[in-house]
Amino acid sequence: MRVFWYHYNKPATAKYKTPKLTVHYNKTCYIVDAIECNVSTFSHNKKDQPRLVIKGKCNSIEIVENSGKTKCIIK
């Protein structure tokens, strides 16, 4: 299992003019529109930005595009 974390991405939201989230997994960042999380998570406060992230452990993630929207499925 690998650690993942995600958070709201304010700069990407301003750029694309639609809410965006960033998923960090396996040393890679994915900017997505939605997340389907099928594993346990917990909140984590940080001293720097982003101040609050959601963390967990998963076996894999899948990035799916549908009608111009990107979704991350965390398994």
C-alpha positions as MATLAB code, in Angstrom:
seq = 'MRVFWYHYNKPATAKYKTPKLTVHYNKTCYIVDAIECNVSTFSHNKKDQPRLVIKGKCNSIEIVENSGKTKCIIK';
ca = [
       0.000    0.000    0.000;
       1.115    3.544   -0.764;
       0.311    6.824    0.934;
      -1.835    9.345   -0.953;
      -3.167   12.756   -0.013;
      -5.418   15.321   -1.604;
      -6.480   18.924   -1.139;
      -8.374   21.802   -2.735;
      -6.254   23.581   -5.357;
      -7.025   27.324   -5.242;
      -4.611   28.388   -8.062;
      -5.934   25.719  -10.464;
      -9.514   26.647   -9.534;
      -8.810   30.290  -10.452;
      -7.089   29.286  -13.706;
      -9.819   26.897  -14.929;
     -12.728   28.801  -13.304;
     -14.115   25.557  -11.879;
     -13.284   23.826   -8.554;
     -10.178   21.612   -8.769;
      -8.538   19.147   -6.381;
      -4.971   17.862   -6.382;
      -4.223   14.201   -5.632;
      -0.647   13.297   -4.672;
       0.272    9.638   -5.217;
       3.570    7.887   -5.927;
       5.509   11.207   -6.229;
       3.060   12.516   -8.868;
       0.413   15.261   -8.657;
      -2.900   14.878  -10.487;
      -5.315   17.815  -10.884;
      -8.877   16.474  -10.981;
     -12.496   17.609  -10.805;
     -13.764   14.849   -8.502;
     -12.564   12.082   -6.193;
     -14.143    8.721   -5.428;
     -12.352    7.383   -2.366;
     -12.926    3.723   -1.440;
     -10.442    3.566    1.467;
     -10.195    5.062    4.959;
      -8.818    8.594    5.278;
      -7.953   11.128    7.961;
      -7.333   14.866    8.038;
      -3.831   16.205    8.579;
      -2.909   19.792    9.540;
       0.334   21.194    8.144;
       2.409   24.266    9.042;
       2.742   25.308    5.377;
       0.347   25.386    2.421;
      -1.902   23.545    1.898;
      -2.803   23.847    5.577;
      -5.232   20.916    5.651;
      -4.976   17.737    3.585;
      -6.814   14.423    3.571;
      -4.445   11.438    3.787;
      -4.751    7.687    3.520;
      -3.195    4.497    2.168;
      -4.334    2.756   -1.007;
      -3.323    0.021   -3.412;
      -3.820    2.108   -6.548;
      -5.531    5.070   -8.145;
      -7.269    5.343  -11.493;
      -7.705    8.589  -13.443;
     -10.882    8.570  -15.561;
     -11.978   11.259  -18.017;
     -15.639   11.589  -18.967;
     -17.291   14.492  -20.797;
     -14.320   16.773  -20.150;
     -14.266   16.067  -16.401;
     -11.423   14.217  -14.695;
     -12.153   11.874  -11.794;
      -9.685   10.075   -9.520;
     -10.807    6.708   -8.171;
      -8.794    5.701   -5.107;
      -8.776    1.956   -4.422;
];
